[in-house]
């Protein structure tokens, strides 16, 4: 008679070796403890606060000096009329621009994450912060990550634009109309403004208005609207996939692009920016949004636990939406041929592909709100042998 093992070995060796029958307890799911969640969250918040402070001083104060670019006193491209907001056909003010840029994309991300949490059916990885009793839900982590990266990128593109404005000092199309230039103060032979103090050629002495008229390149409206529209469009493209509503995603994307076009070209309509200001701003905004979405956030990344395929039936996770609202379900008695629209034949054991026939295994694509996976359906005569549906 064999001696039973100690308690430490009882969970490792088989019970049949010692003349008894015991049940090996199922391994508990491994807890993913991340000790850097709270420190990284604090660093993100501090970084956003620093970027916001720098953006405030660049945009709303005159702490940083700007370059006084020499201009041609008879430049026809700078003699456009100085329109006031009432004279615009389409006018987007700065408060409206900031309100839309700081609220609409985060709202879209919030709605998308709520839908992702409600309708997703795959098992979720739970991360514990610093200890096993502090779980951090996937919804909280994703929402914080996406929103904080969007706000950081929005502040960074504005800081880049304001820095370029201060370093270049290009004049707006209405600059000479506001300046009320004195031709006698311009130097011969080309009648340039005096250097190194071009502002001496202006009879208008409003420092704030002249500063604003001296900083046009690139356009702030165009860079903010293009960044916000591109970021929101990429999020919608990666996170919304409704087979029953194929036009929802393109309509939302084209809606954001349309708002960007209206906002950007309204500056051309009111003679507040040149064409080059719009194109360069679009390049900066679109590149920053694409870099953050594709290289930093990786919206196409799968946020679930990978379950190995086994011959037994795997229990599918029930989403919170369907656990709250019980909906009637209909079970088809057999596999019907109308599923051929989304059909993919299962490869045989010898590597060949069978032809389309009835009562053979078929593989169908099942699409949810935010993700898709493949399901293999067996014919009725093979269901009893294989155990029904296989996932």
Order of alpha helices (4+ residues) and beta strands (2+ residues): beta-alpha-alpha-beta-beta-alpha-alpha-alpha-alpha-alpha-alpha-alpha-beta-beta-beta-alpha
